[in-house]
Amino acid sequence: MQRPLIAVLIASAFMTFNAQAADLVQVYQQALANDATFAGARASLTAGEERITQGRAGLLPFISASGSNSRNTGDITTANNYLGPGIPGSKRDNDYHANNYQVTLTQPLFNWASWQQYQQSKLVQAAAEASFAQAQQDLIVRVAQAYFDVLTAQDYLTATRAQKVATTEQLASAKRNFEVGTQTITDTHEAQAAYDLVVAQEFAAINDLDNKRTALQVIIGQAPAELAPLRAGVTLAAPQPATMDPWVSSAEGQNYAVVGAQLQLEIAKRDIERNRSGHYPTVNLVASNTHSNQTASTTANGNSIGVQWNVPLFSGFAVTSKVRESIALEDKARNDLEATRRVAAQGARQAFLGVNSGLAQVKALEAAEVSSKSSLDSNKLGYQVGVRINIDVLNAQKQLYATQQTLSKARYDTIMAGLRLKAAAGSLKPEDLDTINALLAR
């Protein structure tokens, strides 16, 4: 094989990475600024933060002003009863200008529905915060997954091109040996078939890489630069704690989807009380100031303060129906919470097993890589001395490249399982990307 050619290809690849490579944290920062899904979650949080102000408004004073300003024209005819019938009476104009206004202050003293709505608003805002925290974790996972998907596609393309270089050399060697009569036409055909196959695989790998880069572009809002790969031979850490139960317990109580479902249950409970308040009286403190003025007439000013109460007696069974509806919705929220808790626990179990299985797989593939390299070297030596044929070398090369590509994919999958484990437990933070970033080649 032409080792200088392979060395040039590898060196040029690393020069490209070092010149323009972006690491995982940089890509995440781009996603924070440009991801449309996360921007929508941020807007939802901003909207949710207004709910407490709206809920508190029902407990605060309500002040209103009303008034009128009018010009009235006409006349008034008065019958003269003293002079007898048929004798016309007097007539006078009735033109005047009227100006009236009233300012009213209403302060709720007892309104159970408004109080429950205020308590609900606190829960709604907390639910919006939990939803945003979930969106933050989802963004971390989506960015990391898209990042490693690109690296996986790059590794496959690199392995395919290395296989293509090796196959090209084997094809040229087979043709030369056939011309001098040291090999049969079968070796040449086998090498040609292997070359044609790897060319087709290269086209497919290029297309897959473009698709993966486009998927990352959707998240970060721009065409991604070259990405920093994992360092060769990195060691991946096992999850801490090393047992499954603490992770499952954390997922059942701290997972943000579970927290959101718990808040929805509390909101449903408050909704029952709010609907029951349709049977309760309301009491308000009411104060008003009134001014009335008519031209050429009287001016009146008045102030009043007092307590108004209202007791609902019958509403056509609407209140009772709403209470039954809210009780059913509370039962639904309770079942949704249980389903969400089970899903979170299952996600934690799967991610924990995925991390440990991935670590074992990585260890086995590292040993397989060493064995594949030894096998390739042995087949090359056997080919040179005539005890191995061309197809044996090609198969050994293919096995090595496939093992290396599978090893890289296993490392990426193990890293992603670790992120998903923390996300399921509700403990995933942006700082966790710094740990992964330390594993990348600079």
C-alpha positions in Angstrom: 0.0 0.0 0.0 1.1 3.6 -0.6 1.5 4.8 3.0 2.6 8.3 2.0 -0.7 8.8 0.2 -2.8 7.8 3.2 -0.6 10.0 5.4 -1.2 13.0 3.2 -5.0 12.4 3.3 -5.0 12.1 7.1 -2.8 15.1 7.6 -4.9 17.3 5.3 -8.1 16.2 7.2 -6.6 17.2 10.6 -5.4 20.5 9.1 -9.0 21.2 8.0 -10.4 20.4 11.5 -7.8 22.5 13.3 -8.4 25.5 11.0 -12.2 25.7 11.2 -13.3 23.2 13.8 -16.1 24.2 16.1 -16.6 22.3 19.4 -19.8 21.2 21.0 -20.1 24.2 23.4 -19.8 26.6 20.5 -22.5 24.8 18.5 -24.7 24.8 21.6 -24.2 28.6 22.0 -25.3 29.0 18.3 -28.4 26.9 19.0 -29.3 29.0 22.0 -29.3 32.1 19.8 -30.9 30.6 16.7 -33.0 27.5 17.4 -36.7 28.3 16.6 -38.1 25.7 18.9 -36.2 27.0 21.9 -37.1 30.6 21.0 -40.8 29.5 21.1 -40.2 28.0 24.5 -38.6 31.2 25.7 -41.6 33.2 24.5 -44.0 30.8 26.3 -42.1 31.3 29.5 -42.4 35.1 29.1 -46.1 34.7 28.6 -46.4 32.4 31.6 -44.6 34.9 33.9 -47.6 37.3 33.4 -50.1 34.9 34.9 -49.5 35.9 38.6 -50.1 39.5 37.8 -53.3 38.6 36.1 -54.4 36.4 38.9 -53.6 38.9 41.6 -55.7 41.6 39.8 -58.9 39.9 40.9 -58.0 40.6 44.5 -57.0 44.2 44.1 -59.3 47.3 44.0 -61.1 48.0 40.7 -61.6 51.7 40.0 -63.8 53.0 37.2 -65.1 56.3 36.1 -68.3 57.1 34.0 -70.0 60.2 33.0 -72.0 62.1 30.4 -72.1 65.6 29.0 -75.2 66.6 27.1 -77.1 69.6 25.7 -80.9 69.5 26.0 -83.4 71.7 24.1 -87.2 71.9 24.2 -90.1 73.7 25.9 -92.7 73.1 28.6 -96.3 74.1 28.3 -98.3 74.4 31.6 -102.2 74.5 31.6 -103.8 77.5 33.3 -106.4 75.8 35.6 -107.3 79.0 37.3 -108.9 80.8 34.3 -111.2 78.0 33.2 -111.2 75.5 30.4 -110.2 76.6 26.9 -108.0 79.3 28.2 -104.4 78.8 27.1 -101.8 78.3 29.8 -98.2 79.4 29.9 -95.2 78.2 27.9 -91.5 78.3 28.7 -88.3 77.1 27.3 -86.5 74.1 28.8 -83.0 74.4 27.4 -80.2 73.3 29.7 -76.7 71.8 29.7 -76.1 68.7 31.9 -72.7 67.4 33.1 -72.5 64.2 35.2 -69.7 62.0 36.3 -69.1 59.2 38.9 -66.0 57.5 40.2 -66.4 54.1 41.8 -63.9 52.0 43.7 -64.7 48.3 44.3 -62.5 46.3 46.7 -63.3 42.5 46.9 -63.6 41.4 50.6 -64.6 37.8 50.0 -64.5 36.2 46.5 -63.4 32.6 46.7 -63.2 32.2 42.9 -60.8 35.1 42.6 -58.6 33.7 45.4 -58.5 30.3 43.8 -57.7 31.9 40.4 -54.8 33.7 42.1 -53.5 30.5 43.5 -53.8 28.8 40.1 -51.8 31.6 38.5 -48.9 30.8 40.7 -49.1 27.1 39.6 -49.4 28.1 36.0 -46.3 30.2 36.1 -44.4 27.4 37.8 -45.6 25.0 35.1 -44.3 27.4 32.5 -40.9 27.5 34.2 -40.8 23.7 34.3 -41.7 23.5 30.6 -38.9 25.9 29.8 -36.4 23.9 31.8 -37.5 20.8 29.9 -37.0 22.8 26.6 -33.5 23.6 27.8 -32.7 20.0 28.4 -34.2 19.0 25.1 -32.0 21.5 23.3 -28.9 20.1 24.9 -29.8 16.6 23.8 -30.9 17.7 20.3 -27.7 19.6 19.8 -25.5 16.8 21.0 -27.3 14.2 19.0 -27.1 16.3 15.8 -23.4 17.0 16.5 -22.5 13.3 16.9 -24.7 12.4 14.0 -22.5 14.6 11.8 -19.3 13.0 13.3 -20.8 9.5 12.7 -21.4 10.4 9.1 -17.9 11.9 8.8 -16.3 8.8 10.3 -18.3 6.5 7.9 -17.2 8.7 4.9 -13.6 8.7 6.1 -13.6 4.9 6.5 -15.2 4.5 3.1 -12.6 6.7 1.4 -9.8 4.9 3.2 -11.3 1.6 2.0 -11.5 3.1 -1.5 -7.8 4.0 -1.4 -6.9 0.6 -0.2 -9.2 -1.1 -2.8 -7.7 1.1 -5.6 -4.2 0.0 -4.6 -5.3 -3.7 -4.5 -7.0 -3.4 -7.9 -3.8 -1.9 -9.4 -1.7 -4.6 -7.8 -4.0 -7.3 -9.1 -3.9 -6.0 -12.6 -0.1 -5.8 -12.5 0.2 -9.3 -11.1 -2.2 -10.7 -13.7 -0.2 -9.1 -16.5 3.0 -10.8 -15.3 1.2 -14.0 -14.8 1.5 -14.3 -11.0 -2.2 -14.0 -10.3 -5.4 -15.1 -12.0 -8.1 -13.0 -13.6 -10.3 -14.0 -10.7 -8.2 -11.8 -8.3 -8.6 -8.9 -10.7 -12.4 -9.3 -10.9 -12.7 -9.5 -7.2 -10.7 -6.3 -6.7 -12.7 -4.6 -9.4 -16.0 -5.6 -7.8 -14.8 -4.4 -4.4 -13.8 -1.1 -5.9 -17.1 -0.6 -7.6 -18.9 -1.3 -4.4 -16.9 1.1 -2.3 -17.5 3.8 -4.9 -21.2 3.4 -4.5 -20.8 3.4 -0.7 -18.9 6.7 -1.0 -21.7 8.4 -2.8 -24.2 7.2 -0.2 -21.9 8.4 2.6 -21.5 11.8 1.1 -25.3 12.2 0.8 -25.8 11.0 4.4 -23.2 13.5 5.7 -25.0 16.3 3.8 -28.3 15.3 5.4 -26.8 15.2 8.9 -25.2 18.6 8.4 -28.5 20.0 7.2 -30.2 18.6 10.3 -27.7 20.4 12.5 -28.2 23.6 10.5 -31.9 23.5 11.3 -31.0 23.8 15.0 -28.2 26.4 14.9 -29.7 28.5 12.0 -26.6 28.5 9.8 -24.4 26.1 7.9 -22.2 24.4 10.5 -18.4 24.7 10.3 -16.2 21.6 10.5 -16.8 19.9 13.9 -14.1 18.9 16.3 -14.0 15.1 16.6 -13.4 12.9 19.6 -9.8 12.4 20.5 -8.4 9.0 19.7 -8.6 6.5 22.5 -10.7 8.6 24.9 -11.9 7.0 28.1 -15.6 7.4 28.9 -16.6 7.6 32.5 -19.3 5.4 34.1 -22.4 7.1 35.5 -22.3 8.2 39.1 -24.0 6.8 41.2 -23.2 3.5 39.7 -26.5 1.8 40.6 -29.8 2.2 38.8 -32.2 2.9 41.7 -31.0 6.5 42.6 -31.4 7.5 38.9 -34.9 6.0 38.7 -35.9 7.6 42.0 -34.7 11.0 40.7 -36.6 10.6 37.5 -39.8 9.9 39.3 -39.6 13.0 41.4 -37.3 15.5 39.6 -37.9 14.9 35.9 -39.3 18.2 34.5 -42.1 16.4 32.6 -43.1 14.8 36.0 -42.9 18.2 37.7 -45.1 19.7 35.1 -47.6 16.9 35.4 -47.7 17.4 39.2 -48.4 21.1 38.8 -51.2 20.3 36.3 -52.7 18.1 39.0 -52.6 20.9 41.5 -54.1 23.3 39.0 -57.0 20.8 38.5 -57.6 20.6 42.2 -57.8 24.4 42.4 -60.2 24.4 39.5 -62.6 22.2 41.5 -62.6 24.8 44.3 -63.0 27.7 41.8 -66.1 26.1 40.3 -67.6 25.3 43.7 -67.3 29.0 44.5 -70.3 29.4 42.2 -72.4 28.5 45.3 -70.6 30.9 47.6 -71.5 34.5 48.3 -69.3 37.4 47.3 -68.7 40.6 49.4 -67.3 43.8 48.1 -66.5 47.2 49.6 -67.9 49.9 47.3 -67.1 53.6 47.5 -68.2 56.3 45.0 -68.1 60.0 44.3 -70.9 61.5 42.2 -71.1 65.0 40.6 -74.2 66.4 38.7 -74.5 69.9 37.3 -77.2 71.4 35.2 -77.1 74.9 33.7 -79.4 77.4 35.4 -80.4 74.6 37.8 -78.8 72.8 40.6 -75.4 71.2 41.3 -75.2 68.1 43.3 -72.2 66.3 44.8 -72.4 63.1 46.7 -70.1 60.5 48.3 -71.0 57.0 49.4 -69.3 54.0 50.9 -70.7 50.6 51.9 -70.6 46.9 51.5 -72.4 45.0 48.8 -73.1 41.3 48.9 -74.5 38.8 46.5 -75.7 35.3 47.2 -76.3 33.0 44.2 -79.5 30.9 44.6 -80.0 29.0 41.4 -78.0 28.8 38.1 -79.8 26.1 36.2 -77.4 23.4 37.6 -74.5 25.0 35.7 -72.3 25.2 38.8 -72.9 21.6 39.8 -72.1 20.4 36.3 -68.9 22.4 36.2 -67.8 20.9 39.5 -68.4 17.3 38.2 -66.4 18.2 35.0 -63.5 19.6 37.0 -63.5 16.5 39.2 -63.2 14.3 36.1 -60.4 16.5 34.8 -58.6 16.2 38.1 -58.8 12.4 37.8 -57.4 12.7 34.3 -54.5 14.9 35.5 -53.7 12.3 38.3 -53.5 9.5 35.7 -51.5 11.6 33.4 -49.0 12.2 36.3 -48.7 8.5 36.9 -48.2 7.8 33.2 -45.5 10.5 33.0 -43.8 9.2 36.1 -43.6 5.7 34.6 -42.3 7.0 31.3 -39.6 9.0 33.1 -38.6 6.0 35.2 -38.4 3.8 32.1 -36.4 6.4 30.3 -33.9 6.5 33.2 -33.6 2.7 33.2 -33.1 2.5 29.5 -30.5 5.3 29.5 -28.6 3.7 32.5 -28.5 0.3 30.8 -27.5 2.1 27.6 -24.5 3.7 29.2 -23.3 0.6 30.9 -23.9 -1.5 27.8 -22.2 1.1 25.7 -19.1 1.1 27.9 -18.8 -2.7 27.6 -19.3 -2.5 23.9 -16.6 0.2 23.6 -14.2 -2.0 25.5 -14.9 -5.0 23.4 -14.6 -3.0 20.1 -11.3 -1.5 21.2 -10.0 -5.1 21.6 -11.5 -6.0 18.2 -9.7 -3.0 16.6 -6.4 -4.3 17.9 -7.2 -7.8 16.6 -8.4 -6.4 13.2 -5.1 -4.5 12.8 -3.1 -7.6 13.5 -5.3 -9.6 11.1 -4.7 -7.0 8.3 -0.9 -7.1 8.9 -0.9 -10.9 8.8 -2.9 -11.0 5.6 -0.6 -8.4 3.9 2.4 -10.4 4.9 0.7 -13.6 3.7 -0.2 -11.9 0.4 3.4 -10.8 -0.2 4.7 -14.4 0.3 2.0 -16.0 -1.7 0.0 -17.8 1.0 -2.9 -15.3 1.0 -4.9 -14.0 -2.0 -6.1 -10.5 -2.8 -9.6 -11.0 -1.5 -8.2 -12.0 1.9 -6.4 -8.6 2.2 -9.5 -6.8 1.0 -11.7 -8.5 3.6 -9.2 -7.8 6.4 -9.1 -4.1 5.4 -12.9 -3.9 5.3 -13.1 -5.6 8.7 -10.7 -3.1 10.2 -12.5 0.0 8.8 -15.9 -1.4 9.8 -14.6 -2.1 13.4 -13.2 1.4 13.7 -16.4 3.0 12.4 -18.5 0.9 14.8 -16.2 1.8 17.7 -16.7 5.5 17.0 -20.4 5.1 16.8 -20.4 3.1 20.1 -18.6 6.0 21.8 -21.1 8.6 20.5 -24.0 6.4 21.5 -22.6 6.0 25.0 -22.1 9.7 25.4 -25.7 10.4 24.3 -27.0 7.7 26.7 -25.2 9.6 29.5 -26.9 12.8 28.5 -30.3 11.2 28.3 -29.8 9.6 31.7 -29.2 13.0 33.3 -32.1 14.5 31.3 -34.4 11.7 32.6 -33.3 12.4 36.1 -33.9 16.1 35.7 -30.2 17.0 36.4 -28.9 17.8 32.9 -27.3 21.2 32.8 -25.4 23.1 30.1 -22.2 22.6 32.2 -22.4 18.9 31.3 -21.4 19.8 27.8 -18.1 21.1 29.1 -17.2 17.6 30.3 -17.9 16.2 26.8 -16.1 19.1 25.2 -12.9 18.1 27.0 -13.0 14.8 25.1 -12.8 16.6 21.7 -9.7 17.1 19.7 -8.6 20.7 19.6 
